[in-house]
């Protein structure tokens, strides 16, 4: 399928399609009702479809005023290296430009080795100087 046939929407995905895409990336999924609540509580979605199949997505979460976090930028392995990740990020950066006021922060936690992808879109690595290292806590049970 040519890349030109891939459609981009800014509507949230169906929970099952999102869970399936997460699985292609090797990510674990919580219960379906948790996935649905997370989808519903997001600020902005961008989704890529090949025909009716979700093949990529990204979203922003946060308080909608000062803090915005890029989450779940995923592209199905069969559709990588085609410039589709750029389409996701350009859409997200468009939302940031329009909705994030001066003084706000847009952050993310990049997968290991993917930091360079995000620097192309204005994100900087937190290497400990001058800002501290990023941190996270994963809740398992």
C-alpha positions as CSV (number, residue, x, y, z in Angstrom):
1,X,0.0,0.0,0.0
2,X,1.4,3.4,-0.9
3,X,2.0,5.8,1.9
4,X,-0.4,8.2,0.2
5,X,-3.2,5.8,1.0
6,X,-2.5,6.1,4.8
7,X,-5.1,8.3,6.4
8,X,-4.5,10.5,9.4
9,X,-7.3,11.4,11.9
10,X,-7.3,13.4,15.1
11,X,-10.0,11.2,16.7
12,X,-9.3,8.8,19.5
13,X,-8.9,5.1,18.4
14,X,-11.1,2.2,19.4
15,X,-9.7,0.7,22.6
16,X,-9.3,-2.8,21.1
17,X,-7.3,-1.4,18.1
18,X,-5.1,0.7,20.4
19,X,-4.5,-2.4,22.6
20,X,-3.6,-4.4,19.5
21,X,-1.2,-1.8,18.3
22,X,0.5,-1.6,21.7
23,X,1.0,-5.3,21.6
24,X,2.8,-5.0,18.2
25,X,5.3,-2.7,20.0
26,X,5.8,-5.3,22.7
27,X,4.0,-3.3,25.3
28,X,1.9,-4.8,28.1
29,X,-1.8,-3.8,28.3
30,X,-3.8,-3.1,31.4
31,X,-7.5,-4.1,31.5
32,X,-9.6,-2.9,28.6
33,X,-11.7,-0.6,30.8
34,X,-8.4,1.1,31.9
35,X,-7.4,1.5,28.3
36,X,-10.8,3.1,27.5
37,X,-10.6,5.5,30.4
38,X,-7.1,6.5,29.4
39,X,-8.2,7.1,25.8
40,X,-11.2,9.2,27.0
41,X,-9.0,11.3,29.3
42,X,-6.4,12.3,26.7
43,X,-6.2,15.9,25.4
44,X,-5.3,15.1,21.8
45,X,-5.0,12.1,19.5
46,X,-3.5,11.5,16.1
47,X,-4.0,8.2,14.5
48,X,-2.9,6.6,11.2
49,X,-4.9,4.0,9.4
50,X,-4.2,1.6,6.6
51,X,-7.7,1.0,5.3
52,X,-9.6,0.3,8.6
53,X,-6.6,-0.9,10.6
54,X,-4.8,1.4,13.1
55,X,-1.1,1.3,12.2
56,X,0.2,4.3,14.2
57,X,-0.8,6.8,16.8
58,X,0.4,9.4,19.3
59,X,-1.3,11.5,21.9
60,X,-1.0,14.3,24.4
61,X,-2.1,14.0,28.0
62,X,-1.8,16.6,30.8
63,X,-3.7,19.4,32.5
64,X,-4.4,21.3,29.3
65,X,-2.8,24.5,30.8
66,X,0.8,24.2,32.0
67,X,1.8,20.6,31.4
68,X,1.5,18.4,28.4
69,X,3.0,15.0,27.9
70,X,3.6,13.1,24.7
71,X,2.5,9.5,25.1
72,X,2.1,6.3,23.1
73,X,3.8,7.3,19.9
74,X,3.6,3.9,18.2
75,X,4.0,2.8,14.6
76,X,3.3,-0.8,13.5
77,X,6.7,-2.5,12.6
78,X,5.4,-3.1,9.0
79,X,5.0,0.6,8.5
80,X,8.2,2.0,9.9
81,X,10.9,3.9,8.0
82,X,8.2,5.4,5.7
83,X,8.1,8.9,7.2
84,X,4.8,8.1,9.0
85,X,6.3,8.9,12.5
86,X,7.0,12.3,11.1
87,X,3.4,12.7,10.2
88,X,2.4,11.8,13.8
89,X,4.9,14.3,15.3
90,X,4.0,17.1,12.9
91,X,0.4,16.8,13.9
92,X,1.3,16.7,17.6
93,X,3.6,19.7,17.2
94,X,0.7,21.5,15.4
95,X,-1.5,21.0,18.5
96,X,1.3,22.2,20.8
97,X,1.8,25.3,18.7
98,X,-1.9,26.1,18.8
99,X,-2.9,25.1,22.4
100,X,0.2,25.2,24.6
101,X,0.7,28.7,26.1
102,X,4.0,30.4,26.7
103,X,5.5,29.1,29.9
104,X,4.0,25.7,29.6
105,X,6.0,22.4,29.3
106,X,5.7,19.6,26.8
107,X,7.6,16.5,27.9
108,X,8.0,12.8,27.1
109,X,9.7,9.6,28.2
110,X,11.4,8.2,25.1
111,X,12.0,4.6,24.6
112,X,15.7,3.7,24.8
113,X,17.5,4.6,21.6
114,X,14.6,6.7,20.3
115,X,15.7,10.0,21.8
116,X,17.2,11.3,18.5
117,X,13.8,10.9,16.8
118,X,12.2,13.4,19.2
119,X,15.1,16.0,19.1
120,X,14.1,16.6,15.5
121,X,10.8,18.0,16.8
122,X,12.2,20.4,19.4
123,X,12.5,18.1,22.4
124,X,15.7,18.1,24.4
125,X,17.3,15.2,26.3
126,X,17.6,15.6,30.1
127,X,21.1,14.4,30.6
128,X,21.3,15.8,34.2
129,X,22.8,19.2,33.2
130,X,21.2,21.8,33.7
131,X,18.0,19.9,34.3
132,X,17.9,16.7,36.4
133,X,17.5,13.3,34.8
134,X,13.9,12.2,34.0
135,X,12.4,9.6,36.2
136,X,9.4,7.3,36.2
137,X,7.6,4.8,38.5
138,X,5.9,1.8,37.0
139,X,2.9,0.5,38.9
140,X,2.7,-3.3,38.6
141,X,0.1,-4.5,41.2
